[in-house]
Amino acid sequence: MLVTATDLDMTADAISLCTQVEDLACTAGIHPHDARNAPDDLGDRLQDLAASAEVRAIGETGLDFNRNFSPPEAQKRVFDAQLTAAGALGLPVFVHDRDTDGAVYRALKLHGHRLPAMVVHCFTGSQADLDRYLAIGCLIGITGWICDRRRGQALRDLVGRIPLERLMIETDAPFLLPQNAPRHWHREHAPGVSRRRNEPALLRYVAEGIAEASGVPVSEIVDATSRNAAAVFNLS
């Protein structure tokens, strides 16, 4: 599993967790919501954190102009610094994009030649967004959003356009619980926690949602996305 960090303190905690638990790796980075708190020496801090073998990508980074918890200019500055650091470190980036009108795409296009891989996390954009990202070599991460019968139809219509070699599946846990998961899953497998909390074990239902929408057998989805994740994040 890849533990996704959203600020530098969480990155340090994630590294510590990964050293104690087998089969965990993590990211190092600052989410756009937290960009306003980024230190001036962000690049140096990321260099130090990424020296840990547990760190396999820079992120979650990107831009979010929907809520603007951090000012857009601060977000852009911090995103650029993380893309620069990723290029210098030879690490892939794990990227958030919400309501940015192509700003994330333009930044990735500018830096992409220096990055080993670019993953657009939790993709929910338009066909134009998807086509632009594919054109510059991005991988596309799909979450339980595709299993949401009310909100996910546009994504279900698009997912078949993603080549298997560019497809990733992710939980975005603890968010985006797949609606096709059994109603009583938590009671049977994770008693005592909220039935709305997403879990890594529920990833299979994201794969099933993609298979249903794309017409590709779920076994092919699983095999391809496993290969992609292992290659991009240097997983065993």
C-alpha positions in Angstrom: 0.0 0.0 0.0 1.1 3.6 -0.7 0.5 5.9 2.3 -0.2 9.3 0.9 1.1 12.3 2.8 -0.4 15.8 2.6 2.1 17.9 4.6 5.6 17.5 5.8 4.7 16.4 9.3 2.4 13.7 7.9 5.3 12.7 5.6 7.6 12.2 8.6 4.8 10.1 10.3 4.3 8.1 7.1 8.0 7.3 6.8 8.0 6.2 10.5 5.0 4.0 9.9 6.5 2.4 6.8 9.6 1.4 8.7 7.5 -0.5 11.3 5.0 -2.2 8.9 5.9 -4.5 6.0 4.6 -3.8 2.5 4.0 -0.1 3.0 5.6 2.7 1.0 4.7 6.4 1.1 4.7 9.8 -0.7 6.4 13.0 0.5 4.7 16.4 -0.2 2.3 19.1 0.5 -1.4 19.1 -0.6 -2.6 22.4 -2.2 -4.9 22.9 0.7 -1.8 23.2 3.0 0.4 25.2 0.6 0.0 28.4 2.7 2.0 26.7 5.5 4.9 25.4 3.3 8.4 26.4 4.5 10.7 28.5 2.4 13.2 25.7 2.3 10.6 23.2 0.9 12.9 21.8 -1.8 15.7 21.0 0.8 13.1 19.5 3.2 11.8 17.2 0.4 15.4 16.2 -0.5 16.0 15.2 3.2 12.7 13.3 3.4 13.0 11.6 0.1 16.4 10.2 1.2 14.3 7.5 3.0 13.8 4.4 0.9 10.2 4.3 1.9 9.4 7.5 -0.1 8.4 6.5 -3.7 6.8 9.7 -5.0 6.4 13.4 -4.4 2.8 14.3 -3.5 0.1 14.6 -2.9 0.7 17.9 -4.7 -1.2 19.9 -7.3 -3.7 22.7 -7.4 -7.3 23.1 -6.0 -9.1 26.3 -7.0 -12.5 25.0 -5.9 -12.1 25.7 -2.2 -8.9 27.8 -2.2 -8.0 26.8 1.4 -4.6 28.3 0.4 -4.3 31.3 -2.0 -3.9 30.3 -5.6 -0.5 32.0 -5.9 0.8 30.1 -2.9 -0.5 26.8 -4.4 1.2 27.5 -7.7 4.5 28.4 -6.0 4.5 25.2 -3.9 3.4 23.0 -6.8 6.2 24.3 -8.9 8.7 23.7 -6.1 7.6 20.1 -5.7 7.7 19.4 -9.4 11.2 20.8 -9.5 12.2 18.6 -6.5 10.7 15.5 -8.0 12.7 16.1 -11.2 15.9 16.5 -9.2 15.2 13.4 -7.1 14.1 11.3 -10.0 10.7 10.5 -8.4 7.2 10.4 -9.9 4.6 12.9 -8.8 1.1 12.1 -7.4 -1.1 15.0 -8.4 -4.4 16.6 -7.3 -6.4 18.7 -9.8 -9.7 20.4 -9.1 -11.2 23.3 -11.0 -7.9 24.6 -12.3 -8.9 25.3 -15.9 -5.8 23.5 -17.3 -3.3 25.0 -14.8 -2.2 21.6 -13.5 -1.9 20.3 -17.1 0.3 23.2 -18.1 2.6 22.8 -15.1 3.0 19.0 -15.8 3.6 19.7 -19.5 6.4 22.1 -18.5 8.1 19.8 -16.1 7.2 16.4 -17.6 10.4 15.8 -19.5 12.3 15.6 -16.1 9.8 13.4 -14.3 9.9 9.5 -14.5 6.1 9.4 -14.2 3.0 11.6 -13.5 -0.1 10.2 -11.8 -3.3 12.3 -11.9 -4.9 11.2 -8.8 -8.7 10.7 -8.3 -9.5 11.8 -11.9 -13.0 13.3 -12.3 -12.4 15.7 -15.1 -13.8 16.1 -18.6 -12.9 14.3 -21.9 -10.8 17.3 -22.8 -8.9 17.0 -19.5 -8.4 13.3 -20.0 -7.1 13.6 -23.5 -4.7 16.4 -22.6 -3.2 14.3 -19.7 -2.9 11.2 -21.8 -1.2 13.3 -24.5 1.7 14.2 -22.1 2.1 10.7 -20.8 0.2 10.9 -17.5 -1.3 7.9 -15.7 -4.8 8.3 -14.5 -6.0 7.3 -11.0 -9.6 6.1 -10.6 -11.3 5.9 -7.2 -14.7 4.9 -5.9 -16.1 8.0 -7.6 -16.7 5.7 -10.6 -19.0 3.6 -8.4 -21.2 6.6 -7.4 -24.4 6.2 -9.4 -25.4 9.8 -8.9 -22.1 11.6 -9.5 -20.0 9.2 -11.4 -21.7 8.7 -14.8 -19.4 11.1 -16.7 -16.4 9.2 -15.4 -18.0 5.9 -16.3 -18.5 7.2 -19.8 -14.8 8.1 -20.1 -12.9 5.3 -18.4 -12.9 3.1 -21.4 -10.7 5.8 -23.2 -7.9 5.2 -20.7 -5.3 2.7 -22.1 -4.7 -0.1 -19.6 -1.0 0.8 -19.4 -2.0 4.3 -18.2 -4.7 3.2 -15.7 -4.3 3.1 -11.9 -6.9 2.3 -9.2 -6.9 3.8 -5.7 -9.1 4.1 -2.7 -8.4 7.6 -1.6 -9.1 6.1 1.8 -10.7 7.1 4.2 -12.8 8.9 1.6 -14.9 7.9 -1.5 -16.3 4.6 -0.2 -17.3 2.5 -3.3 -21.1 2.4 -3.4 -21.0 -1.1 -4.9 -19.3 -2.5 -1.7 -21.5 -4.8 0.4 -23.6 -2.8 2.7 -22.5 -4.8 5.8 -18.8 -5.1 4.8 -17.6 -3.1 7.8 -19.7 -5.0 10.3 -18.1 -8.2 9.1 -14.5 -7.1 8.4 -13.9 -3.9 10.3 -16.2 -3.8 13.4 -16.1 -0.7 15.5 -15.3 1.8 12.8 -17.6 4.0 10.8 -19.4 2.2 8.0 -18.6 5.1 5.7 -14.8 4.9 6.2 -13.1 3.6 3.0 -10.5 0.9 3.4 -7.6 -0.4 1.2 -9.4 -3.8 1.2 -12.3 -2.2 -0.7 -10.1 -1.5 -3.8 -11.5 -4.6 -5.5 -14.9 -2.8 -5.8 -13.2 0.1 -7.7 -11.7 -2.4 -10.1 -15.2 -4.0 -10.5 -16.7 -0.6 -11.2 -14.1 0.1 -13.9 -14.7 -3.3 -15.5 -18.4 -2.8 -15.6 -18.1 0.7 -17.2 -15.3 -0.2 -19.7 -16.3 -3.7 -20.7 -12.8 -5.0 -19.8 -12.7 -8.1 -17.6 -11.9 -7.3 -14.0 -8.9 -9.7 -14.1 -7.3 -7.6 -16.8 -8.0 -4.4 -14.8 -6.3 -5.9 -11.8 -3.3 -7.3 -13.7 -2.7 -4.0 -15.6 -3.1 -1.7 -12.6 -0.9 -3.9 -10.4 1.9 -3.8 -13.0 1.5 0.0 -13.4 1.7 0.6 -9.7 4.7 -1.6 -9.2 6.5 0.1 -12.0 5.7 3.7 -11.1 6.2 3.4 -7.4 9.0 0.8 -7.4 6.9 -1.7 -5.5 7.8 -5.4 -5.2 
